[in-house]
Amino acid sequence: MANRYVPLQLPVNPGALPQEYQSKITYFDSTNPFTTLQHTKKMQDYFENYEIDDDSMRIRIFVQSLTVM
């Protein structure tokens, strides 16, 4: 019960995303001929090519690569 009134601990501010990354990533919306595995492989290649090693940054970019039909 004492933990209920502990001050909120927010995570450290995330780093800035690479410039113009949106024009360089492949988008996935399930209508193109790529499978989900092919898309994740392309994104992994993108991260390696641009030397993006921070997992939180990878997740933020990957989520933005998924679009709705």
Predicted model as a PDB file, atoms N, CA, C, CB and O in Angstrom, pLDDT in the B-factor column:
MODEL        1                                                                  
ATOM      1  N   MET A   1       0.813  -1.185   0.000  1.00 55.00           N  
ATOM      2  CA  MET A   1       0.000   0.000   0.000  1.00 55.00           C  
ATOM      3  C   MET A   1       0.862   1.258   0.000  1.00 55.00           C  
ATOM      4  CB  MET A   1      -0.928  -0.007   1.191  1.00 55.00           C  
ATOM      5  O   MET A   1       0.466   2.281  -0.557  1.00 55.00           O  
ATOM      6  N   ALA A   2       2.041   1.188   0.622  1.00 62.00           N  
ATOM      7  CA  ALA A   2       2.914   2.358   0.695  1.00 62.00           C  
ATOM      8  C   ALA A   2       3.446   2.739  -0.679  1.00 62.00           C  
ATOM      9  CB  ALA A   2       4.076   2.095   1.648  1.00 62.00           C  
ATOM     10  O   ALA A   2       3.710   3.916  -0.926  1.00 62.00           O  
ATOM     11  N   ASN A   3       3.610   1.763  -1.589  1.00 69.00           N  
ATOM     12  CA  ASN A   3       4.106   2.057  -2.940  1.00 69.00           C  
ATOM     13  C   ASN A   3       3.116   2.871  -3.765  1.00 69.00           C  
ATOM     14  CB  ASN A   3       4.424   0.766  -3.667  1.00 69.00           C  
ATOM     15  O   ASN A   3       3.474   3.438  -4.797  1.00 69.00           O  
ATOM     16  N   ARG A   4       1.903   2.923  -3.316  1.00 76.00           N  
ATOM     17  CA  ARG A   4       0.869   3.638  -4.055  1.00 76.00           C  
ATOM     18  C   ARG A   4       1.165   5.131  -4.160  1.00 76.00           C  
ATOM     19  CB  ARG A   4      -0.479   3.427  -3.396  1.00 76.00           C  
ATOM     20  O   ARG A   4       0.779   5.764  -5.142  1.00 76.00           O  
ATOM     21  N   TYR A   5       1.832   5.698  -3.179  1.00 79.00           N  
ATOM     22  CA  TYR A   5       2.080   7.132  -3.145  1.00 79.00           C  
ATOM     23  C   TYR A   5       3.514   7.503  -3.512  1.00 79.00           C  
ATOM     24  CB  TYR A   5       1.759   7.665  -1.781  1.00 79.00           C  
ATOM     25  O   TYR A   5       3.955   8.624  -3.261  1.00 79.00           O  
ATOM     26  N   VAL A   6       4.226   6.571  -4.096  1.00 82.00           N  
ATOM     27  CA  VAL A   6       5.594   6.833  -4.543  1.00 82.00           C  
ATOM     28  C   VAL A   6       5.537   7.713  -5.792  1.00 82.00           C  
ATOM     29  CB  VAL A   6       6.362   5.496  -4.832  1.00 82.00           C  
ATOM     30  O   VAL A   6       4.649   7.524  -6.623  1.00 82.00           O  
ATOM     31  N   PRO A   7       6.458   8.672  -5.951  1.00 83.00           N  
ATOM     32  CA  PRO A   7       6.444   9.513  -7.156  1.00 83.00           C  
ATOM     33  C   PRO A   7       6.608   8.679  -8.430  1.00 83.00           C  
ATOM     34  CB  PRO A   7       7.558  10.568  -7.079  1.00 83.00           C  
ATOM     35  O   PRO A   7       7.293   7.657  -8.442  1.00 83.00           O  
ATOM     36  N   LEU A   8       5.971   9.137  -9.480  1.00 77.00           N  
ATOM     37  CA  LEU A   8       6.014   8.447 -10.760  1.00 77.00           C  
ATOM     38  C   LEU A   8       7.422   8.510 -11.346  1.00 77.00           C  
ATOM     39  CB  LEU A   8       4.994   9.056 -11.739  1.00 77.00           C  
ATOM     40  O   LEU A   8       8.018   9.586 -11.400  1.00 77.00           O  
ATOM     41  N   GLN A   9       7.957   7.382 -11.781  1.00 78.00           N  
ATOM     42  CA  GLN A   9       9.290   7.299 -12.372  1.00 78.00           C  
ATOM     43  C   GLN A   9       9.134   7.092 -13.873  1.00 78.00           C  
ATOM     44  CB  GLN A   9      10.129   6.145 -11.728  1.00 78.00           C  
ATOM     45  O   GLN A   9       8.820   5.983 -14.305  1.00 78.00           O  
ATOM     46  N   LEU A  10       9.342   8.114 -14.669  1.00 72.00           N  
ATOM     47  CA  LEU A  10       9.244   7.999 -16.116  1.00 72.00           C  
ATOM     48  C   LEU A  10      10.584   7.575 -16.700  1.00 72.00           C  
ATOM     49  CB  LEU A  10       8.783   9.326 -16.736  1.00 72.00           C  
ATOM     50  O   LEU A  10      11.630   7.896 -16.136  1.00 72.00           O  
ATOM     51  N   PRO A  11      10.569   6.855 -17.828  1.00 71.00           N  
ATOM     52  CA  PRO A  11      11.830   6.459 -18.455  1.00 71.00           C  
ATOM     53  C   PRO A  11      12.562   7.681 -19.008  1.00 71.00           C  
ATOM     54  CB  PRO A  11      11.576   5.435 -19.580  1.00 71.00           C  
ATOM     55  O   PRO A  11      11.978   8.747 -19.199  1.00 71.00           O  
ATOM     56  N   VAL A  12      13.833   7.496 -19.252  1.00 77.00           N  
ATOM     57  CA  VAL A  12      14.668   8.559 -19.815  1.00 77.00           C  
ATOM     58  C   VAL A  12      14.125   8.928 -21.199  1.00 77.00           C  
ATOM     59  CB  VAL A  12      16.171   8.111 -19.903  1.00 77.00           C  
ATOM     60  O   VAL A  12      13.601   8.069 -21.909  1.00 77.00           O  
ATOM     61  N   ASN A  13      14.246  10.188 -21.578  1.00 77.00           N  
ATOM     62  CA  ASN A  13      13.767  10.622 -22.888  1.00 77.00           C  
ATOM     63  C   ASN A  13      14.431   9.817 -23.991  1.00 77.00           C  
ATOM     64  CB  ASN A  13      14.030  12.120 -23.094  1.00 77.00           C  
ATOM     65  O   ASN A  13      15.646   9.621 -23.972  1.00 77.00           O  
ATOM     66  N   PRO A  14      13.640   9.346 -24.955  1.00 73.00           N  
ATOM     67  CA  PRO A  14      14.235   8.586 -26.059  1.00 73.00           C  
ATOM     68  C   PRO A  14      15.067   9.496 -26.959  1.00 73.00           C  
ATOM     69  CB  PRO A  14      13.139   7.886 -26.884  1.00 73.00           C  
ATOM     70  O   PRO A  14      14.820  10.699 -27.043  1.00 73.00           O  
ATOM     71  N   GLY A  15      16.036   8.918 -27.615  1.00 78.00           N  
ATOM     72  CA  GLY A  15      16.890   9.680 -28.518  1.00 78.00           C  
ATOM     73  C   GLY A  15      16.139  10.109 -29.767  1.00 78.00           C  
ATOM     74  O   GLY A  15      15.055   9.609 -30.067  1.00 78.00           O  
ATOM     75  N   ALA A  16      16.731  11.031 -30.476  1.00 83.00           N  
ATOM     76  CA  ALA A  16      16.125  11.527 -31.711  1.00 83.00           C  
ATOM     77  C   ALA A  16      16.239  10.456 -32.798  1.00 83.00           C  
ATOM     78  CB  ALA A  16      16.803  12.854 -32.171  1.00 83.00           C  
ATOM     79  O   ALA A  16      17.241   9.747 -32.884  1.00 83.00           O  
ATOM     80  N   LEU A  17      15.209  10.355 -33.613  1.00 86.00           N  
ATOM     81  CA  LEU A  17      15.214   9.401 -34.723  1.00 86.00           C  
ATOM     82  C   LEU A  17      16.100   9.953 -35.843  1.00 86.00           C  
ATOM     83  CB  LEU A  17      13.757   9.131 -35.242  1.00 86.00           C  
ATOM     84  O   LEU A  17      16.273  11.167 -35.951  1.00 86.00           O  
ATOM     85  N   PRO A  18      16.662   9.073 -36.675  1.00 87.00           N  
ATOM     86  CA  PRO A  18      17.517   9.536 -37.783  1.00 87.00           C  
ATOM     87  C   PRO A  18      16.737  10.457 -38.731  1.00 87.00           C  
ATOM     88  CB  PRO A  18      18.086   8.326 -38.569  1.00 87.00           C  
ATOM     89  O   PRO A  18      15.527  10.314 -38.902  1.00 87.00           O  
ATOM     90  N   GLN A  19      17.449  11.390 -39.332  1.00 88.00           N  
ATOM     91  CA  GLN A  19      16.806  12.312 -40.265  1.00 88.00           C  
ATOM     92  C   GLN A  19      16.323  11.569 -41.499  1.00 88.00           C  
ATOM     93  CB  GLN A  19      17.768  13.436 -40.667  1.00 88.00           C  
ATOM     94  O   GLN A  19      17.003  10.682 -42.014  1.00 88.00           O  
ATOM     95  N   GLU A  20      15.154  11.939 -41.958  1.00 91.00           N  
ATOM     96  CA  GLU A  20      14.556  11.421 -43.186  1.00 91.00           C  
ATOM     97  C   GLU A  20      14.441   9.889 -43.208  1.00 91.00           C  
ATOM     98  CB  GLU A  20      15.369  11.881 -44.371  1.00 91.00           C  
ATOM     99  O   GLU A  20      14.478   9.279 -44.277  1.00 91.00           O  
ATOM    100  N   TYR A  21      14.305   9.281 -42.051  1.00 90.00           N  
ATOM    101  CA  TYR A  21      14.179   7.818 -42.012  1.00 90.00           C  
ATOM    102  C   TYR A  21      12.898   7.355 -42.687  1.00 90.00           C  
ATOM    103  CB  TYR A  21      14.213   7.315 -40.568  1.00 90.00           C  
ATOM    104  O   TYR A  21      12.856   6.254 -43.236  1.00 90.00           O  
ATOM    105  N   GLN A  22      11.845   8.182 -42.658  1.00 91.00           N  
ATOM    106  CA  GLN A  22      10.554   7.768 -43.222  1.00 91.00           C  
ATOM    107  C   GLN A  22      10.628   7.556 -44.729  1.00 91.00           C  
ATOM    108  CB  GLN A  22       9.486   8.804 -42.905  1.00 91.00           C  
ATOM    109  O   GLN A  22       9.874   6.749 -45.272  1.00 91.00           O  
ATOM    110  N   SER A  23      11.510   8.257 -45.404  1.00 92.00           N  
ATOM    111  CA  SER A  23      11.635   8.072 -46.851  1.00 92.00           C  
ATOM    112  C   SER A  23      12.512   6.869 -47.194  1.00 92.00           C  
ATOM    113  CB  SER A  23      12.210   9.331 -47.495  1.00 92.00           C  
ATOM    114  O   SER A  23      12.570   6.453 -48.351  1.00 92.00           O  
ATOM    115  N   LYS A  24      13.197   6.305 -46.190  1.00 91.00           N  
ATOM    116  CA  LYS A  24      14.130   5.206 -46.439  1.00 91.00           C  
ATOM    117  C   LYS A  24      13.617   3.844 -45.991  1.00 91.00           C  
ATOM    118  CB  LYS A  24      15.423   5.487 -45.753  1.00 91.00           C  
ATOM    119  O   LYS A  24      14.184   2.817 -46.364  1.00 91.00           O  
ATOM    120  N   ILE A  25      12.554   3.824 -45.197  1.00 91.00           N  
ATOM    121  CA  ILE A  25      12.049   2.534 -44.722  1.00 91.00           C  
ATOM    122  C   ILE A  25      10.976   1.998 -45.659  1.00 91.00           C  
ATOM    123  CB  ILE A  25      11.489   2.664 -43.298  1.00 91.00           C  
ATOM    124  O   ILE A  25      10.352   2.742 -46.415  1.00 91.00           O  
ATOM    125  N   THR A  26      10.782   0.693 -45.589  1.00 88.00           N  
ATOM    126  CA  THR A  26       9.743   0.024 -46.361  1.00 88.00           C  
ATOM    127  C   THR A  26       8.500  -0.067 -45.484  1.00 88.00           C  
ATOM    128  CB  THR A  26      10.208  -1.397 -46.845  1.00 88.00           C  
ATOM    129  O   THR A  26       8.590  -0.417 -44.308  1.00 88.00           O  
ATOM    130  N   TYR A  27       7.357   0.244 -46.050  1.00 91.00           N  
ATOM    131  CA  TYR A  27       6.105   0.182 -45.293  1.00 91.00           C  
ATOM    132  C   TYR A  27       5.385  -1.131 -45.563  1.00 91.00           C  
ATOM    133  CB  TYR A  27       5.194   1.370 -45.648  1.00 91.00           C  
ATOM    134  O   TYR A  27       5.476  -1.691 -46.656  1.00 91.00           O  
ATOM    135  N   PHE A  28       4.675  -1.609 -44.561  1.00 92.00           N  
ATOM    136  CA  PHE A  28       3.937  -2.862 -44.682  1.00 92.00           C  
ATOM    137  C   PHE A  28       2.482  -2.613 -44.326  1.00 92.00           C  
ATOM    138  CB  PHE A  28       4.547  -3.965 -43.773  1.00 92.00           C  
ATOM    139  O   PHE A  28       2.175  -2.103 -43.248  1.00 92.00           O  
ATOM    140  N   ASP A  29       1.569  -2.982 -45.257  1.00 87.00           N  
ATOM    141  CA  ASP A  29       0.143  -2.806 -45.003  1.00 87.00           C  
ATOM    142  C   ASP A  29      -0.667  -4.059 -45.320  1.00 87.00           C  
ATOM    143  CB  ASP A  29      -0.381  -1.645 -45.812  1.00 87.00           C  
ATOM    144  O   ASP A  29      -1.896  -3.999 -45.360  1.00 87.00           O  
ATOM    145  N   SER A  30      -0.025  -5.157 -45.539  1.00 81.00           N  
ATOM    146  CA  SER A  30      -0.616  -6.472 -45.827  1.00 81.00           C  
ATOM    147  C   SER A  30      -1.252  -6.580 -47.208  1.00 81.00           C  
ATOM    148  CB  SER A  30      -1.647  -6.793 -44.793  1.00 81.00           C  
ATOM    149  O   SER A  30      -1.800  -7.630 -47.542  1.00 81.00           O  
ATOM    150  N   THR A  31      -1.197  -5.531 -48.015  1.00 82.00           N  
ATOM    151  CA  THR A  31      -1.717  -5.629 -49.378  1.00 82.00           C  
ATOM    152  C   THR A  31      -0.604  -5.802 -50.403  1.00 82.00           C  
ATOM    153  CB  THR A  31      -2.535  -4.397 -49.714  1.00 82.00           C  
ATOM    154  O   THR A  31      -0.853  -6.230 -51.530  1.00 82.00           O  
ATOM    155  N   ASN A  32       0.616  -5.470 -50.014  1.00 77.00           N  
ATOM    156  CA  ASN A  32       1.724  -5.650 -50.947  1.00 77.00           C  
ATOM    157  C   ASN A  32       2.157  -7.120 -50.966  1.00 77.00           C  
ATOM    158  CB  ASN A  32       2.917  -4.734 -50.563  1.00 77.00           C  
ATOM    159  O   ASN A  32       1.750  -7.891 -50.098  1.00 77.00           O  
ATOM    160  N   PRO A  33       2.964  -7.510 -51.929  1.00 82.00           N  
ATOM    161  CA  PRO A  33       3.311  -8.931 -52.064  1.00 82.00           C  
ATOM    162  C   PRO A  33       4.278  -9.469 -50.997  1.00 82.00           C  
ATOM    163  CB  PRO A  33       3.912  -9.155 -53.409  1.00 82.00           C  
ATOM    164  O   PRO A  33       4.591 -10.660 -51.010  1.00 82.00           O  
ATOM    165  N   PHE A  34       4.753  -8.629 -50.085  1.00 81.00           N  
ATOM    166  CA  PHE A  34       5.701  -9.075 -49.066  1.00 81.00           C  
ATOM    167  C   PHE A  34       4.977  -9.736 -47.904  1.00 81.00           C  
ATOM    168  CB  PHE A  34       6.541  -7.901 -48.563  1.00 81.00           C  
ATOM    169  O   PHE A  34       3.870  -9.342 -47.536  1.00 81.00           O  
ATOM    170  N   THR A  35       5.614 -10.739 -47.336  1.00 88.00           N  
ATOM    171  CA  THR A  35       5.082 -11.377 -46.129  1.00 88.00           C  
ATOM    172  C   THR A  35       5.605 -10.616 -44.914  1.00 88.00           C  
ATOM    173  CB  THR A  35       5.483 -12.894 -46.059  1.00 88.00           C  
ATOM    174  O   THR A  35       6.485  -9.763 -45.025  1.00 88.00           O  
ATOM    175  N   THR A  36       5.056 -10.938 -43.781  1.00 89.00           N  
ATOM    176  CA  THR A  36       5.514 -10.283 -42.555  1.00 89.00           C  
ATOM    177  C   THR A  36       6.984 -10.598 -42.280  1.00 89.00           C  
ATOM    178  CB  THR A  36       4.649 -10.718 -41.363  1.00 89.00           C  
ATOM    179  O   THR A  36       7.728  -9.734 -41.817  1.00 89.00           O  
ATOM    180  N   LEU A  37       7.398 -11.820 -42.560  1.00 93.00           N  
ATOM    181  CA  LEU A  37       8.804 -12.191 -42.335  1.00 93.00           C  
ATOM    182  C   LEU A  37       9.736 -11.427 -43.272  1.00 93.00           C  
ATOM    183  CB  LEU A  37       8.996 -13.705 -42.528  1.00 93.00           C  
ATOM    184  O   LEU A  37      10.826 -11.019 -42.869  1.00 93.00           O  
ATOM    185  N   GLN A  38       9.315 -11.234 -44.512  1.00 93.00           N  
ATOM    186  CA  GLN A  38      10.136 -10.463 -45.449  1.00 93.00           C  
ATOM    187  C   GLN A  38      10.245  -9.006 -44.993  1.00 93.00           C  
ATOM    188  CB  GLN A  38       9.544 -10.534 -46.875  1.00 93.00           C  
ATOM    189  O   GLN A  38      11.303  -8.387 -45.106  1.00 93.00           O  
ATOM    190  N   HIS A  39       9.151  -8.477 -44.484  1.00 93.00           N  
ATOM    191  CA  HIS A  39       9.181  -7.093 -44.006  1.00 93.00           C  
ATOM    192  C   HIS A  39      10.122  -6.943 -42.813  1.00 93.00           C  
ATOM    193  CB  HIS A  39       7.771  -6.630 -43.623  1.00 93.00           C  
ATOM    194  O   HIS A  39      10.913  -6.000 -42.763  1.00 93.00           O  
ATOM    195  N   THR A  40      10.042  -7.862 -41.858  1.00 94.00           N  
ATOM    196  CA  THR A  40      10.933  -7.768 -40.702  1.00 94.00           C  
ATOM    197  C   THR A  40      12.389  -7.930 -41.119  1.00 94.00           C  
ATOM    198  CB  THR A  40      10.566  -8.824 -39.656  1.00 94.00           C  
ATOM    199  O   THR A  40      13.267  -7.290 -40.539  1.00 94.00           O  
ATOM    200  N   LYS A  41      12.662  -8.769 -42.107  1.00 96.00           N  
ATOM    201  CA  LYS A  41      14.033  -8.920 -42.612  1.00 96.00           C  
ATOM    202  C   LYS A  41      14.510  -7.619 -43.257  1.00 96.00           C  
ATOM    203  CB  LYS A  41      14.115 -10.085 -43.631  1.00 96.00           C  
ATOM    204  O   LYS A  41      15.651  -7.208 -43.047  1.00 96.00           O  
ATOM    205  N   LYS A  42      13.649  -6.971 -44.038  1.00 94.00           N  
ATOM    206  CA  LYS A  42      14.024  -5.690 -44.654  1.00 94.00           C  
ATOM    207  C   LYS A  42      14.308  -4.633 -43.596  1.00 94.00           C  
ATOM    208  CB  LYS A  42      12.913  -5.201 -45.595  1.00 94.00           C  
ATOM    209  O   LYS A  42      15.253  -3.854 -43.717  1.00 94.00           O  
ATOM    210  N   MET A  43      13.486  -4.617 -42.568  1.00 95.00           N  
ATOM    211  CA  MET A  43      13.703  -3.644 -41.495  1.00 95.00           C  
ATOM    212  C   MET A  43      14.997  -3.951 -40.740  1.00 95.00           C  
ATOM    213  CB  MET A  43      12.508  -3.639 -40.522  1.00 95.00           C  
ATOM    214  O   MET A  43      15.731  -3.033 -40.374  1.00 95.00           O  
ATOM    215  N   GLN A  44      15.279  -5.223 -40.508  1.00 96.00           N  
ATOM    216  CA  GLN A  44      16.529  -5.604 -39.850  1.00 96.00           C  
ATOM    217  C   GLN A  44      17.719  -5.154 -40.692  1.00 96.00           C  
ATOM    218  CB  GLN A  44      16.580  -7.134 -39.613  1.00 96.00           C  
ATOM    219  O   GLN A  44      18.701  -4.645 -40.153  1.00 96.00           O  
ATOM    220  N   ASP A  45      17.639  -5.336 -42.003  1.00 96.00           N  
ATOM    221  CA  ASP A  45      18.704  -4.873 -42.904  1.00 96.00           C  
ATOM    222  C   ASP A  45      18.864  -3.360 -42.829  1.00 96.00           C  
ATOM    223  CB  ASP A  45      18.406  -5.298 -44.353  1.00 96.00           C  
ATOM    224  O   ASP A  45      19.984  -2.847 -42.821  1.00 96.00           O  
ATOM    225  N   TYR A  46      17.743  -2.648 -42.774  1.00 95.00           N  
ATOM    226  CA  TYR A  46      17.792  -1.184 -42.650  1.00 95.00           C  
ATOM    227  C   TYR A  46      18.522  -0.786 -41.372  1.00 95.00           C  
ATOM    228  CB  TYR A  46      16.363  -0.584 -42.659  1.00 95.00           C  
ATOM    229  O   TYR A  46      19.388   0.090 -41.397  1.00 95.00           O  
ATOM    230  N   PHE A  47      18.178  -1.424 -40.259  1.00 95.00           N  
ATOM    231  CA  PHE A  47      18.824  -1.100 -38.989  1.00 95.00           C  
ATOM    232  C   PHE A  47      20.321  -1.374 -39.040  1.00 95.00           C  
ATOM    233  CB  PHE A  47      18.189  -1.895 -37.854  1.00 95.00           C  
ATOM    234  O   PHE A  47      21.110  -0.600 -38.498  1.00 95.00           O  
ATOM    235  N   GLU A  48      20.715  -2.448 -39.675  1.00 96.00           N  
ATOM    236  CA  GLU A  48      22.132  -2.778 -39.777  1.00 96.00           C  
ATOM    237  C   GLU A  48      22.864  -1.813 -40.711  1.00 96.00           C  
ATOM    238  CB  GLU A  48      22.304  -4.215 -40.267  1.00 96.00           C  
ATOM    239  O   GLU A  48      23.978  -1.384 -40.411  1.00 96.00           O  
ATOM    240  N   ASN A  49      22.241  -1.472 -41.844  1.00 94.00           N  
ATOM    241  CA  ASN A  49      22.878  -0.566 -42.799  1.00 94.00           C  
ATOM    242  C   ASN A  49      23.106   0.821 -42.223  1.00 94.00           C  
ATOM    243  CB  ASN A  49      22.039  -0.461 -44.048  1.00 94.00           C  
ATOM    244  O   ASN A  49      24.134   1.446 -42.485  1.00 94.00           O  
ATOM    245  N   TYR A  50      22.151   1.302 -41.440  1.00 93.00           N  
ATOM    246  CA  TYR A  50      22.260   2.638 -40.856  1.00 93.00           C  
ATOM    247  C   TYR A  50      22.773   2.605 -39.422  1.00 93.00           C  
ATOM    248  CB  TYR A  50      20.918   3.330 -40.899  1.00 93.00           C  
ATOM    249  O   TYR A  50      22.742   3.618 -38.722  1.00 93.00           O  
ATOM    250  N   GLU A  51      23.244   1.443 -38.988  1.00 93.00           N  
ATOM    251  CA  GLU A  51      23.861   1.248 -37.673  1.00 93.00           C  
ATOM    252  C   GLU A  51      22.996   1.776 -36.536  1.00 93.00           C  
ATOM    253  CB  GLU A  51      25.213   1.925 -37.631  1.00 93.00           C  
ATOM    254  O   GLU A  51      23.455   2.542 -35.688  1.00 93.00           O  
ATOM    255  N   ILE A  52      21.742   1.352 -36.536  1.00 92.00           N  
ATOM    256  CA  ILE A  52      20.820   1.710 -35.459  1.00 92.00           C  
ATOM    257  C   ILE A  52      20.813   0.537 -34.489  1.00 92.00           C  
ATOM    258  CB  ILE A  52      19.363   2.031 -36.003  1.00 92.00           C  
ATOM    259  O   ILE A  52      20.249  -0.520 -34.774  1.00 92.00           O  
ATOM    260  N   ASP A  53      21.449   0.741 -33.335  1.00 92.00           N  
ATOM    261  CA  ASP A  53      21.618  -0.341 -32.373  1.00 92.00           C  
ATOM    262  C   ASP A  53      20.687  -0.235 -31.165  1.00 92.00           C  
ATOM    263  CB  ASP A  53      23.037  -0.372 -31.903  1.00 92.00           C  
ATOM    264  O   ASP A  53      20.488  -1.222 -30.456  1.00 92.00           O  
ATOM    265  N   ASP A  54      20.127   0.924 -30.927  1.00 89.00           N  
ATOM    266  CA  ASP A  54      19.262   1.144 -29.778  1.00 89.00           C  
ATOM    267  C   ASP A  54      17.911   0.455 -30.001  1.00 89.00           C  
ATOM    268  CB  ASP A  54      19.068   2.660 -29.527  1.00 89.00           C  
ATOM    269  O   ASP A  54      17.189   0.780 -30.943  1.00 89.00           O  
ATOM    270  N   ASP A  55      17.578  -0.496 -29.128  1.00 90.00           N  
ATOM    271  CA  ASP A  55      16.341  -1.268 -29.290  1.00 90.00           C  
ATOM    272  C   ASP A  55      15.097  -0.388 -29.232  1.00 90.00           C  
ATOM    273  CB  ASP A  55      16.255  -2.343 -28.220  1.00 90.00           C  
ATOM    274  O   ASP A  55      14.145  -0.625 -29.976  1.00 90.00           O  
ATOM    275  N   SER A  56      15.083   0.617 -28.368  1.00 87.00           N  
ATOM    276  CA  SER A  56      13.892   1.466 -28.276  1.00 87.00           C  
ATOM    277  C   SER A  56      13.704   2.263 -29.572  1.00 87.00           C  
ATOM    278  CB  SER A  56      14.002   2.426 -27.064  1.00 87.00           C  
ATOM    279  O   SER A  56      12.571   2.497 -29.993  1.00 87.00           O  
ATOM    280  N   MET A  57      14.790   2.674 -30.194  1.00 91.00           N  
ATOM    281  CA  MET A  57      14.697   3.393 -31.458  1.00 91.00           C  
ATOM    282  C   MET A  57      14.239   2.445 -32.571  1.00 91.00           C  
ATOM    283  CB  MET A  57      16.057   4.038 -31.818  1.00 91.00           C  
ATOM    284  O   MET A  57      13.439   2.829 -33.424  1.00 91.00           O  
ATOM    285  N   ARG A  58      14.738   1.225 -32.562  1.00 93.00           N  
ATOM    286  CA  ARG A  58      14.317   0.232 -33.556  1.00 93.00           C  
ATOM    287  C   ARG A  58      12.822  -0.026 -33.469  1.00 93.00           C  
ATOM    288  CB  ARG A  58      15.086  -1.079 -33.365  1.00 93.00           C  
ATOM    289  O   ARG A  58      12.139  -0.104 -34.490  1.00 93.00           O  
ATOM    290  N   ILE A  59      12.321  -0.158 -32.260  1.00 93.00           N  
ATOM    291  CA  ILE A  59      10.896  -0.420 -32.073  1.00 93.00           C  
ATOM    292  C   ILE A  59      10.070   0.765 -32.552  1.00 93.00           C  
ATOM    293  CB  ILE A  59      10.590  -0.722 -30.597  1.00 93.00           C  
ATOM    294  O   ILE A  59       9.047   0.577 -33.211  1.00 93.00           O  
ATOM    295  N   ARG A  60      10.496   1.980 -32.231  1.00 92.00           N  
ATOM    296  CA  ARG A  60       9.750   3.167 -32.655  1.00 92.00           C  
ATOM    297  C   ARG A  60       9.693   3.264 -34.171  1.00 92.00           C  
ATOM    298  CB  ARG A  60      10.382   4.433 -32.073  1.00 92.00           C  
ATOM    299  O   ARG A  60       8.652   3.614 -34.726  1.00 92.00           O  
ATOM    300  N   ILE A  61      10.788   2.961 -34.848  1.00 94.00           N  
ATOM    301  CA  ILE A  61      10.803   3.018 -36.309  1.00 94.00           C  
ATOM    302  C   ILE A  61       9.987   1.872 -36.890  1.00 94.00           C  
ATOM    303  CB  ILE A  61      12.248   2.971 -36.842  1.00 94.00           C  
ATOM    304  O   ILE A  61       9.228   2.072 -37.838  1.00 94.00           O  
ATOM    305  N   PHE A  62      10.133   0.679 -36.334  1.00 95.00           N  
ATOM    306  CA  PHE A  62       9.402  -0.474 -36.862  1.00 95.00           C  
ATOM    307  C   PHE A  62       7.896  -0.263 -36.770  1.00 95.00           C  
ATOM    308  CB  PHE A  62       9.798  -1.745 -36.109  1.00 95.00           C  
ATOM    309  O   PHE A  62       7.170  -0.554 -37.721  1.00 95.00           O  
ATOM    310  N   VAL A  63       7.426   0.235 -35.647  1.00 93.00           N  
ATOM    311  CA  VAL A  63       5.999   0.469 -35.471  1.00 93.00           C  
ATOM    312  C   VAL A  63       5.491   1.450 -36.528  1.00 93.00           C  
ATOM    313  CB  VAL A  63       5.707   1.002 -34.052  1.00 93.00           C  
ATOM    314  O   VAL A  63       4.386   1.286 -37.044  1.00 93.00           O  
ATOM    315  N   GLN A  64       6.281   2.456 -36.848  1.00 92.00           N  
ATOM    316  CA  GLN A  64       5.871   3.435 -37.855  1.00 92.00           C  
ATOM    317  C   GLN A  64       5.884   2.858 -39.256  1.00 92.00           C  
ATOM    318  CB  GLN A  64       6.769   4.646 -37.800  1.00 92.00           C  
ATOM    319  O   GLN A  64       5.280   3.436 -40.160  1.00 92.00           O  
ATOM    320  N   SER A  65       6.557   1.733 -39.464  1.00 93.00           N  
ATOM    321  CA  SER A  65       6.577   1.109 -40.787  1.00 93.00           C  
ATOM    322  C   SER A  65       5.316   0.295 -41.074  1.00 93.00           C  
ATOM    323  CB  SER A  65       7.794   0.218 -40.914  1.00 93.00           C  
ATOM    324  O   SER A  65       5.079  -0.115 -42.210  1.00 93.00           O  
ATOM    325  N   LEU A  66       4.509   0.065 -40.036  1.00 92.00           N  
ATOM    326  CA  LEU A  66       3.271  -0.692 -40.196  1.00 92.00           C  
ATOM    327  C   LEU A  66       2.136   0.286 -40.475  1.00 92.00           C  
ATOM    328  CB  LEU A  66       2.969  -1.554 -38.930  1.00 92.00           C  
ATOM    329  O   LEU A  66       1.916   1.226 -39.712  1.00 92.00           O  
ATOM    330  N   THR A  67       1.423   0.062 -41.561  1.00 86.00           N  
ATOM    331  CA  THR A  67       0.332   0.961 -41.928  1.00 86.00           C  
ATOM    332  C   THR A  67      -0.975   0.184 -42.004  1.00 86.00           C  
ATOM    333  CB  THR A  67       0.625   1.661 -43.274  1.00 86.00           C  
ATOM    334  O   THR A  67      -0.983  -1.047 -42.031  1.00 86.00           O  
ATOM    335  N   VAL A  68      -2.041   0.899 -42.037  1.00 76.00           N  
ATOM    336  CA  VAL A  68      -3.376   0.308 -42.122  1.00 76.00           C  
ATOM    337  C   VAL A  68      -3.853   0.381 -43.566  1.00 76.00           C  
ATOM    338  CB  VAL A  68      -4.377   1.032 -41.169  1.00 76.00           C  
ATOM    339  O   VAL A  68      -3.605   1.365 -44.262  1.00 76.00           O  
ATOM    340  N   MET A  69      -4.537  -0.665 -44.007  1.00 65.00           N  
ATOM    341  CA  MET A  69      -5.037  -0.684 -45.389  1.00 65.00           C  
ATOM    342  C   MET A  69      -6.066   0.388 -45.608  1.00 65.00           C  
ATOM    343  CB  MET A  69      -5.630  -2.040 -45.733  1.00 65.00           C  
ATOM    344  O   MET A  69      -6.595   0.520 -46.712  1.00 65.00           O  
TER     345      MET A  69                                                      
ENDMDL                                                                          
END                                                                             
